[in-house]
Amino acid sequence: MSNNSVKIPLKYLLPLLAAIIAVSPLAIDMYLPAMPTLAEHFSTEMPLVQNSLSIYLFGYALGMLVFGPMADKHSRRKLVIIGLTGFLLTTLLLTIAQNIEQFIVLRFMQAFIGSAATVVVPGIINQLYGKDTAKGLSYVSMIMMLAPMIAPSIGSALLLHSWQMIFYILALYALVILVLGTFFLPDVNSQKASREYRTIERYKIVFSNKKARLDLISSMMVSLAFFAYITAISFVYLTVFKVSEFEFSVLFGMNVLALMTAHFINTRVVTKVGSRKMLSYGMLLAVIAATSLVLANILSLPLVYHVAVILPLMGSLSMISVNANALILQEFAEHAGTATAVNGTLRFGVGALAGPILAVFYDGTALPFALLMAAAVYIVLLCQFMHRVVDKSEVET
């Protein structure tokens, strides 16, 4: 524990870690309602403003690749402080951007430097929780999910004053988390390796691990399914089934609740049976739910059947994701930052394919959405089957 931080119980540290990770979802979702206003303010076309979101995601992924390996060599607490300080300054600069080009460049810088703070969090949890990493990740994920739920509403309310107010409040949030992190975040450094590794060597170690590769692919496929859900669910509920906007918000909230419930169950059970078994339970439920979703579309069943299978499907996906991520971290105790960077970048990259895939197969129904979700789940099933084969062959040898 660093002399510069105050020791606090783990149960109070987890909300702080969740708040650090929530910086990025808030930066993504809070300004979404302001996009039309930004287009008008900068006298530009809407696609350019929308591109600022893609640029943010690109900057975030690139930042993770840079800062991930650094988290395995340097103080994770210092990286959090550097990341939050940089995020705070770039957020304030966004309020005085003179044109859309400056705004986009600053969004890239905001995401890039901000990733230094978030990329270290899984490694901190892994070191504090050890074999119970999945439990810690579930707690943090459960708390963090509040951010994307409330961010658009906060953004809409702040927009009544000005679009700049959204970024002022975001900067204030970063400042509060920076102060709390400075005083209360333990200086959990990476576990000392027997030798110093260059960045490229760390990436080779992560990619060359056969079993971890299968979990990485599983995590990527879950991300593809999640992004498919985010991309298509408004179309499925509002256009295909013609529910009202209020009904859509209720149904969307129910699915978020399913995610949080799955994380809560995971925190209670994973310490008893382990992450691998919890992943298997989640996978079994996901296969059943995804197959049922495809059948519901093929048979043109009513909305209630779709809702009934999407709820457990979203819960099972979150259970697969958190346990796959925990298993990846446990496999690379000395390289948790690098593993987090690889995992995060691959998840963002593959997740970004969901929109184009759904666009290519668009037919005016929810079937392409259901098929993409099912395909992702079946690939996870294949990966976990192959993982058992690799395990068995290692035992025999």
N, C-alpha and C positions, 0 to 999 in steps of 0.2 A: 504494500500500500504506500502510495506516495505521501511524503510529508506535507504536500501542498493540498491534499484533499482530506475531507472529513469522512471517517468510516461510518457508513449507514447500513442498516439491515438489507439483505438481498431483496426482500419484498418491496422495499421502497426504491431500490436501484432499478428494478425492471421498468417501472413507469418512466423513469428518466431515459433509459435506453430506447424505449418505445417512442418517446417524444423526439429523440434525436433522429430516428429512422423516419418519423412522420414529417420531417422537414420537407422531404422530396414530394410525397403525395400532396401536401398542402400547396407547394409551389406549382404543382401540375394542375390541381383541381380548383384552387381558389380564383384563378384569373379566367377560367373558362367562360363565365357569364359576361365578362368584359370584352370578349373578342370583337363583337360588332362595334363597340365603343372605341376600341383601339384602332380598328380599321378606319373609322371616321376621323379620329384624332390625328392619325398619321397620314391621312388622305391616300390610303392605299387599298389594294384589293384584299378581300377576306382570305383567299388562299395563302397570301404572304404571312398574315397573322397566324393562321393555322400552322404554317410551317415552323413558327417559333416553338411549337410544342414538340415537333419532330426533332428540331435542333436541340432542344433541352434534353430529350431522351438520348440523343447521340452523344452530347456532352457528358451526360451522366454515365453512360456505358464506357466511354473513353476514360473518364476520370477513375472509374473502378479499376480498369486495367492498369492504370499508372499507380494509384495509391494502394491497391490490394497488396502487391509484393512489399511495399514500404511498411505496411502494417505488420509484416512478419519480421522486420528488422528494427523498427523504431517504436517509441512510446505511442501506444494507441490513444492515450489520453491527449497527448500533444497534437495528434492528427485530428482528433475531434475538435480541439480548440482552434486549430488552423482552419479546418473546414468550415466551422460555424462562423468564424470571423470573416473569412472570404465570402461566404454566403451572405452575411449581413451587409457587407460593403457593396457587393454587386447588386443586391436587392434595392438598396437605397439609390444606387446609380440608375437603376431602371426607371425611377420616378422622374428623372430629368433627361431621359432619352429624347433626342430631337427628331429622329426619324425611325422608320421601321428597321432599317439596316442596323442602327446602333442598338435598338431594342433586341434584335435577334442575336447579335454578337454578345450582348450582356447576358442574355438568357443562357447562351452556351457557357459563358464563364461562370455564371451562377451555379449551373448544374455540375460543371467540371470540378470546381473547388469544393462544392457542397458534398460531393461523393466521398471526399476524404473523411468526413465525419461519419457517414452512414456505413461505409464499407467495413469499418472496424467492429461494428456492434456484434455481428454473429460470432466473431472470434472472441470477443470479451465474454459473451454468454457461454461459449464452448469451454473457456478456461474456468469460469466460475461454476458451471454445472457439470462439466465432465461427461460421464456416461448418461446423464439426464439432460443433455443439451436440448433434446426435442421438447422437454417440459418447459425449459426457459424460453425457447423460440415460440412455443405456443402461447405462453403468457404475453410475450411482447407483441406477437401478431394480433392477439385478441384485443389488446389495448390500442394498437396502432390502427386497427380497422375503423376506429371512430373518425380518423382524419378524413378519408375520402367520403365518408357518409355526410359529414357536416360542412366540408370545405366549400362546395358550390353554393350552399345556402348562405354561408358567411360572406362569400364573394359577392353574391347578389345584394345583400344588405349593405355592404361597404360601397358598392357601386352607386348607391343612392347619393353618396357624397361625391366620389370621384374614383376613376380607375387607379389613380395614384395611391389612394387610401388602402387599397388591397395590398400593395407592396409595402406601405408603411407598417401595417399590422403584421405582415409576414416578417418584416425586419425586426419588429418588436418581439415577436415570438422567438426568432433566432437569438436575440439578445438575452431573453430570459433563460433559454436553454443553455446558452453559452455561459452565463453566470452560474447556473446550477451545476453544469458540467465541470466548470473550473473548481468549484468548492467540494463537490460530492462524488465526482466520477473517480473510481480507483485507478491508479496507474498500472493497469494490467498489461504488462508487456508480453510479447509472444514468447513461447517456450524456447529456451535456448537450444539451438541445433548444435550438433557435434562439429559442424563446420559452417562457414559462411557460404551462402548460395547467391549466385548472380540471378537477376530477374528471370532471364531466359531458362535457367536451370530449374527454377521454381515452377515455371509453367510446364516444362517437360515432365517433371515429377507428377504433377496433377493429371496431365493428359495420358501419361503412360500407365496409370493404374487401371487395370481392366475392370475391376469391380466398381470403382468409383465412377468410371466412364458410364457404366450402365445406370447408375443412380443419377448422374448428370443428365443423361438422355431422358430419364423418367421425369426429372425436374423440369426440363425443357418442354416436354409434352404436356405436362400439367399447366405450364405457363401458356402454351398455345391454346389449350382448352379455356383457360381463364380469359385470355384476350378475345377469343371467339365469343365467349359469353358477353363480355363488356361491349364488343362491337355490335353484336346482333340482337341482344335481348330487348332493346327498345323497339326495334323493328318487329320482332316476334310478338311481343305483347300489344304494342300500340297499333301496328299495321295489319298483321296477320289475324290477331284475335280481337282487334278493335276495342281494347279496354280504354277507359278514361285515363287522363293523366294522374288523377288521384289514385285510381286502382293500380296503375303502374308503379307509383311510388310505394304503395303498400306491398305489392308483390316483390319489388326490388329490395325493400327493407326486410322482407321475410327471408330472402336468399342470403342477405348479409347476416341475419340472425342465425341461419343454418351454418354459415362459415364460423361464426363466433362459438356456436354450440359445439361444433366439431373440435375446435381448438380447446375448449374447456374440458371436453371428455378426454382429449389427448393428455392434458396436464394431469388428469386423475389416474389414467390407466398406464401410460407409457413407462412409468418407473417400475411397474410390476411385470410387464411382458416384454419391454424393449421396443426400440424404434422399428426394427425390421418386421416384427410381428404386427405392429400397428399399421405399418405401411401396407402389409398384406391384407389386413382387415379393410382398410380404406380402398384398396384396389378391387377387392371382391365386391364391395358395395358399388363402386364406380362402374364396374363391368355390367352389373345388373341394371343400374339406373340408366347408363348410357344406351344399352341395348333396348331398354324399355322406351327411352325417348325416341329412338329411331322407329320402333314399332308404332308408337303413338302418332308419328307423322305419316308413316306409310298407310295406316288405317284411318287417318283423318279424325282422330279422337278429339273430343272437346278440350277446352282450356284447362279444366280441372285436372285432367290426366297429365298434361304437360307440367303444370305446377307441382303435382304430386311426385314427379320423377326428377325435376330440376332441383328441388330442395335437397334431397339426399345426394344427388350428384355433386352439387357445389360443396356440401359438407365433406364428402369423401375425397374430393380433389384437394381441399385444404389439408386433410389428414395425410394424404400422400405427399403433398408438397413439403410440409413442415418436417416430416420424418425423413424424407429423402435428403433434405438440406442438412438435417442433423447428422445423418450417416456420412455425408460427404465431409462435413467438418471434422467428425471423429476420425476419419481416415487420414486426415492431414493436420495433426496436432501442431506441427512445426510450420505449416504453410496455410494456416486458416485464412489469412488475408488474401493470398493468391487464389485459393480455392473459392472464396466468396466472390472475388472479381471474375473468375472464369464462369462460375455459376450464374452470377447476375447478368453478365454480358450476354451469355448464351440464351438466358431466359428472355431478356429484352429483345434480342435479335430474332429469335424464333417467334416470340409473341407478336412481333410487328408483322409477321407474315399472315396472321389471321384475317386481317381486313382484305388484303389482295386475294387470298384464297376464296373467301366468301363472295367477293365481287365477281371472280371468274365463274363461280358455279351458281350465281344468283338466278333463281327461277320464280321469285315472288312468293315462295313458301318458306317454312322453317326447316325443311328437310336438309338443305346444305349445312345449316348450323348444327343439326342433330348428328349428321354424318361426320362432320369435322370433330365434334366433341367425342364421338364414339371411336373414331380412328386414333385420336390422341390417347384415349384410355387403353385401347387394344395394344398400342405400341408400348405403353407402360407395362402391361401384362407380359408382353414378349420379353422386355428387358429384365423384369424380375424373374421370369422363368430361366433366362440365360444366366442370371446371377446365381441361381441355385445350382445350375450345371457347373459353373466355374467353382463354386464353393465345394461341390462334391468331388470335382477332379483334383482340387488342392488337398482335400482330406485323403484321397486315395493315394496321392503321391507323397 
